[in-house]
Amino acid sequence: TCRDWSSDVCSSDLFSTGKDSICSWLYLREYGKFNIIPYFLYWFPGLGWIDEALDYYEKWFGQHIIRLPLPNMFDHLRTFTYQPPERVAHLHAWRLPTFDFADIEEILARERGLDAPYTAVGFRGADNIDRRNMIIQKGAVGTGRRRHFFPVWDWNIDDIADCIIKNGIKLPKDYAYWGRTIAAWDYQMIKPIAEHFPEDYEKVVKFW
């Protein structure tokens, strides 16, 4: 458990603004043994409702949340996903790099002068079958190139709700429209953006 870690553990926190991610941060903070460096990975920079949520959590936790691009964002640009033909030559000429989550964590550690910190990720085994199988097969603490761990891996939804209510912290607007943080860009996800966040919808259309 988190309480078994030594007092000098340094942890980056992959913070999605989702309920499990929020509770992971709260749980780590409760024991006071972690130097937490929170970071958020975006599909698009500057989406209003997401920036609003990040501003709220920065004030609530009293920490700056680093913003960085998701590897998926660069993957989509490199493969011209949803791009108009006139942009293809430009994107090809940019020779955008390929990177993954481990690369992001290594860069963050290097910039902060840290020696191989662990990254906390808000995954629960009870959330879905894929995450449950991953945790069963690989455990709650990664030991490979990506040194991650799942602080709330064995929590159920009641534990999450109790944590949110106990701490009096709000969930982002995502839950009002999708029941979770946004995770894809299909019609089911895009339609509420067009209806409730028209300025953000225009940014998505311009980007894709």
ABEGO torsion letter per residue (X at the ends): XAAABBAABBBBBBBAGBAAAAAAAAAAAAAGABBBBBBBBBABBGBAAAAAAAAAAAAAAGBBBBBBBBAAAAAAAAAGBGBBAAAAAAAAAAGBBBBBAAAAAAAAAAAAGBBGBBBBBBBBAAABAAAAAAAAAAEABBABABBBBBAAAABBAAAAAAAAAAAGBBBBAAAAAAGBBBABABAAAAAAAAAABAAAAAAAAAAX
